[in-house]
Amino acid sequence: MFSTALVRGARSCLSCAFKRDSTFWLCCLIKHVPTISSSPTATRSFTPHECIHPRTYRTLKHLSRGPDVSSLSGFLLMHRSNILRSHGILGNWLSARYINNASIEMKTNNNVVRFSLDKLDDISSKMSQTKKKVKMSRKAKRNELRFYRLKAKKKMNSPNPEVRIRYKLEKAKRKETWLIEKLRKFDVPKLPAETFDPEILTEEERHYLKRTGEKKKHYVPVGRRGVFGGVVLNMHLHWKNHETVKVICKPCRPGQVHEYAEELARLSKGIVIDIKPNNTIIFYRGKNYVQPKVMSPPNTISKAKALEKYRYEQSLEHTSQFIEKLEKELEQYRQHRAKFEKGKKDTVKNATFGI
């Protein structure tokens, strides 16, 4: 009689408590984590059998451990957990929200609690990657540029000539390296040479082609842009109606005409008949000439890029000459300074001996 009344009272209390506070049973299963002050660098790992309370960072005990039934609260808790398990509520809720196959690690450094899955190094690497660069304001950029301008102005107006020459030399060398990097963009990889039978011309044939080439008035100009796809295209267009074509190179440095002749012969597959002293090259198309479908070779630069390349090359040439001039000036100044110091020492010695 007493036991039935006790069970009925427990069930009524269970239903009332479940309605009032659905998380009452969690309070009895909480396992306290060691405090931060006791272990400043403590690391704790949680297995899938444990789950973390989302707000207090406290963990639940293993579900297989049963509460103590000696007290009334333990009996109520055991009865409530049996009801939840029978209906499948506890397992579904925990598996959906808290249970995970990966292990969770907690590390406390500098009084900061951090949780991570599997590895702790991943968090630091991700945080370093996600750091945004702080953009400088317009005023800060202007102040920085002003500082560098004042610094350069001091060196330019320095009373010491060596400081002025060294500043100009460093500036010119920086420009030289920048121009070399720019010119590397225009380097076109040379394709492997195609195998073809070279045509053998006799002396009489060469003499005849040379005379006919000199008499003809059509020509292809090679200017400051140098050799590019348009030059080869014009040569093929002339070869459509004529056997020979003249290529006039102006302006041209001494010895550069031979480089042009070799490059054009490789790209157009023509034969060099003669190179005149006035930087004129005569090309022969060949006995078995067939006009290609693509007359402008693909491994050449365009007309606009050729002009840009020429400007960089011209600037690089003048910069290298200026560097040589500054190096000579610096060397002469050092020699003059050493000579002056030596003469000064000699005068001091003579003065001491005379006394």
C-alpha atoms as one frame of an Amber mdcrd trajectory, in Angstrom:
protein
   0.000   0.000   0.000   2.794   2.344   0.909   4.861   1.422  -2.180   1.963
   2.014  -4.597   1.283   5.412  -3.016   4.993   6.259  -3.243   5.123   5.342
  -6.945   1.982   7.354  -7.700   3.447  10.373  -5.896   6.707   9.998  -7.796
   4.876   9.862 -11.116   2.837  12.974 -10.297   6.020  14.798  -9.251   7.741
  13.582 -12.397   5.021  14.946 -14.693   4.874  18.267 -12.851   8.662  18.675
 -12.830   8.886  17.716 -16.506   6.346  20.397 -17.359   8.003  23.036 -15.165
  11.586  22.451 -16.089  12.456  20.079 -18.939  16.191  20.352 -18.180  15.979
  19.305 -14.510  17.588  15.945 -15.201  20.652  17.626 -16.767  21.601  19.146
 -13.422  22.253  15.719 -11.942  24.429  14.505 -14.846  26.817  17.468 -15.120
  30.496  16.679 -14.778  32.512  19.710 -13.734  35.570  20.672 -15.771  38.776
  21.688 -13.886  39.042  25.379 -13.364  41.300  27.561 -15.521  43.277  28.951
 -12.606  44.288  25.471 -11.402  45.666  24.417 -14.833  46.481  27.381 -17.106
  47.713  25.172 -19.960  45.482  22.168 -19.380  44.234  20.253 -22.404  41.191
  18.025 -22.180  39.772  15.800 -24.933  36.154  14.628 -25.086  35.140  11.408
 -26.773  31.856  10.849 -28.618  30.450   9.275 -25.392  30.541  12.729 -23.804
  28.664  15.766 -24.967  29.120  19.431 -24.177  26.540  21.745 -22.750  26.369
  24.677 -25.245  26.241  27.525 -22.728  28.223  26.448 -19.632  30.927  24.360
 -21.392  30.192  21.566 -18.920  30.020  17.922 -19.909  27.443  15.196 -19.306
  28.276  11.895 -17.723  28.134   8.684 -19.698  24.570   7.702 -20.357  25.231
   4.130 -19.276  26.006   5.234 -15.686  22.880   5.073 -13.578  22.076   7.536
 -10.802  22.054   6.619  -7.157  18.575   5.294  -6.165  19.136   5.599  -2.460
  17.642   9.094  -2.473  14.291  10.256  -3.769  15.910  12.511  -6.424  17.948
   9.595  -7.770  14.868   7.371  -7.977  12.922  10.095  -9.816  15.781  10.695
 -12.223  16.172   6.978 -13.021  12.443   6.632 -13.620  12.384   9.728 -15.851
  15.346   8.506 -17.958  13.625   5.116 -18.425  10.513   6.883 -19.739  12.543
   8.971 -22.184  14.496   5.952 -23.418  11.340   3.897 -23.944   9.917   6.578
 -26.230  13.249   7.123 -28.041  13.353  10.821 -27.135  16.735  10.955 -25.401
  18.710   9.064 -28.057  17.251  10.964 -30.990  17.750  14.383 -29.390  21.362
  13.710 -28.366  22.359  12.142 -31.703  20.853  15.037 -33.616  22.370  17.934
 -31.656  25.326  16.899 -29.508  26.827  13.558 -30.496  29.628  13.621 -33.084
  32.120  10.999 -34.238  35.067  13.423 -34.017  36.894  14.045 -30.744  36.787
  17.513 -29.207  39.828  19.063 -27.565  39.813  21.905 -25.083  42.940  23.992
 -24.445  43.247  26.801 -21.915  46.078  29.227 -22.662  46.329  32.712 -21.172
  42.982  32.287 -19.424  41.204  31.631 -22.737  39.139  28.516 -23.365  39.292
  27.106 -26.892  37.637  24.045 -28.395  38.724  22.343 -31.596  37.984  19.195
 -33.569  40.838  16.725 -34.181  43.704  19.301 -34.301  44.483  22.561 -32.562
  46.917  23.774 -35.227  44.119  24.121 -37.777  42.500  26.933 -35.783  45.661
  29.051 -35.615  46.363  28.515 -39.323  42.818  29.494 -40.284  42.943  32.573
 -38.047  46.224  33.669 -39.632  44.796  33.143 -43.118  41.611  35.058 -42.408
  43.429  38.122 -41.076  42.520  41.058 -43.235  45.135  43.543 -44.311  44.641
  46.899 -42.703  44.173  49.452 -45.450  46.098  52.661 -45.102  44.112  55.841
 -45.189  44.712  58.458 -47.839  46.319  60.763 -45.311  48.743  58.048 -44.126
  49.769  57.293 -47.719  50.341  60.971 -48.395  52.478  61.326 -45.264  54.543
  58.266 -46.208  55.193  59.594 -49.713  56.117  62.972 -48.261  58.621  61.300
 -45.925  60.321  59.475 -48.819  60.426  62.652 -50.919  62.086  64.601 -48.096
  64.562  61.775 -47.583  65.472  61.784 -51.280  65.696  65.577 -51.316  68.188
  65.517 -48.438  70.402  63.082 -50.332  70.193  65.104 -53.537  71.088  68.347
 -51.736  73.778  66.787 -49.563  77.082  68.731 -49.407  78.967  65.434 -49.753
  79.275  64.569 -53.487  79.732  60.862 -52.704  76.252  60.717 -51.119  74.716
  62.375 -54.177  76.456  60.025 -56.632  75.574  56.909 -54.622  71.922  57.958
 -54.424  71.753  58.416 -58.205  73.541  55.108 -58.732  71.134  53.173 -56.484
  68.146  54.753 -58.195  69.501  53.881 -61.655  70.186  50.258 -60.639  66.640
  49.886 -59.312  65.332  51.179 -62.623  67.585  48.760 -64.523  66.256  45.726
 -62.641  62.677  46.932 -63.181  63.265  47.283 -66.942  64.798  43.809 -67.156
  61.727  42.345 -65.445  59.473  44.200 -67.889  61.408  42.921 -70.913  61.089
  39.316 -69.741  57.363  39.488 -70.467  58.074  39.951 -74.177  60.300  36.883
 -74.483  58.562  34.449 -76.838  59.573  30.778 -76.517  61.123  29.575 -79.755
  59.430  26.569 -81.280  61.618  23.648 -82.422  62.830  24.156 -85.980  60.876
  22.207 -88.582  62.835  19.774 -90.722  62.908  20.778 -94.401  65.299  20.190
 -97.273  67.525  23.235 -97.818  67.647  24.309-101.429  71.114  24.461-102.916
  71.657  27.453-105.225  74.536  27.759-107.674  76.629  30.892-108.062  74.875
  31.804-111.315  71.457  31.525-109.664  72.587  33.626-106.727  74.005  36.302
-109.054  70.795  36.393-111.094  68.556  36.655-107.969  70.802  39.354-106.543
  70.543  41.488-109.697  66.780  41.043-109.960  66.320  41.830-106.281  68.324
  45.059-106.598  66.346  46.214-109.626  62.915  45.631-108.051  61.435  48.550
-106.125  59.171  46.660-103.696  60.542  46.296-100.175  59.539  45.561 -96.584
  60.612  48.077 -93.906  61.937  47.008 -90.493  61.835  50.047 -88.234  62.303
  50.656 -84.539  59.818  47.915 -83.610  62.180  45.288 -85.003  60.994  41.878
 -86.211  57.382  40.980 -85.403  54.539  39.088 -87.083  53.597  41.901 -89.460
  57.044  41.917 -91.126  56.829  38.212 -91.963  53.263  38.678 -93.225  54.392
  41.429 -95.642  57.216  39.221 -96.936  54.753  36.428 -97.786  52.455  38.912
 -99.505  55.353  40.116-101.704  56.406  36.542-102.452  52.969  35.919-103.863
  53.936  37.884-107.043  57.759  38.109-106.857  60.551  35.671-106.244  62.688
  38.070-104.222  62.004  40.829-101.714  64.165  43.506-100.139  64.075  44.132
 -96.386  65.367  47.590 -95.393  66.383  47.958 -91.733  66.327  51.569 -90.508
  67.294  52.530 -87.823  69.760  49.727 -87.217  72.751  49.437 -84.931  76.009
  48.094 -86.371  75.841  44.311 -86.559  72.099  44.174 -85.861  71.253  43.595
 -89.536  72.750  40.089 -89.351  70.516  39.284 -86.365  67.484  40.487 -88.323
  68.490  38.356 -91.323  68.833  35.216 -89.200  65.522  35.817 -87.389  63.567
  36.519 -90.604  65.043  33.480 -92.340  63.921  31.280 -89.434  60.386  32.709
 -89.330  59.705  32.983 -93.071  61.787  29.950 -94.175  63.307  32.088 -96.931
  66.877  32.122 -98.231  69.230  35.067 -97.632  70.794  36.055-100.964  72.798
  39.136 -99.965  73.261  41.707 -97.181  74.115  45.202 -98.419  76.235  47.767
 -96.538  73.224  50.105 -96.364  71.429  47.576 -94.070  69.399  45.995 -96.887
  68.707  42.250 -96.997  67.590  40.395-100.152  65.464  37.267 -99.515  64.536
  34.529-101.971  61.315  32.587-101.409  62.631  29.241-102.760  61.967  27.030
-105.756  59.207  24.957-104.108  57.538  27.829-102.302  53.973  27.299-101.074
  52.172  30.136 -99.350  51.255  29.071 -95.790  47.689  29.320 -94.498  48.820
  31.387 -91.492  51.300  33.898 -92.895  51.972  35.563 -89.535  53.838  33.061
 -87.282  52.140  32.369 -83.931  55.382  32.601 -81.936  55.822  36.337 -82.606
  54.629  39.471 -80.812  52.121  41.996 -82.131  52.861  45.468 -83.501  51.795
  47.295 -80.312  53.862  44.997 -78.071  56.857  45.386 -80.390  56.732  49.166
 -79.946  56.440  48.793 -76.162  59.393  46.403 -76.145  61.470  48.880 -78.168
  60.771  51.642 -75.651  61.863  49.453 -72.743  65.003  48.398 -74.604  65.885
  52.017 -75.400  65.348  53.027 -71.778  67.475  50.100 -70.582  70.292  51.078
 -72.933  70.353  54.683 -71.707  70.109  53.565 -68.068  73.073  51.207 -68.417
  75.134  53.994 -69.991  74.169  56.323 -67.143  75.206  53.687 -64.569  78.628
  53.356 -66.211  79.044  57.118 -66.131  78.122  57.319 -62.420  80.485  54.478
 -61.514  83.345  56.302 -63.241  82.478  59.528 -61.418  82.405  57.722 -58.061
  85.740  56.077 -58.727  87.335  59.399 -59.756  85.983  61.121 -56.639  87.405
  58.404 -54.374  90.797  58.647 -56.080  90.772  62.429 -55.712  89.815  62.142
 -52.048  92.548  59.591 -51.338  95.089  61.818 -53.105  93.960  64.864 -51.120
  94.166  63.017 -47.784  97.620  61.714 -48.652  98.830  65.242 -49.498  97.353
  66.528 -46.258  99.211  63.895 -44.230 102.482  64.737 -46.007 102.117  68.429
 -45.171 101.475  67.597 -41.512 104.584  65.402 -41.378 106.756  68.075 -42.995
 105.457  70.639 -40.529 106.321  68.413 -37.554 109.850  67.723 -38.874 110.461
  71.420 -39.505 109.596  72.236 -35.913
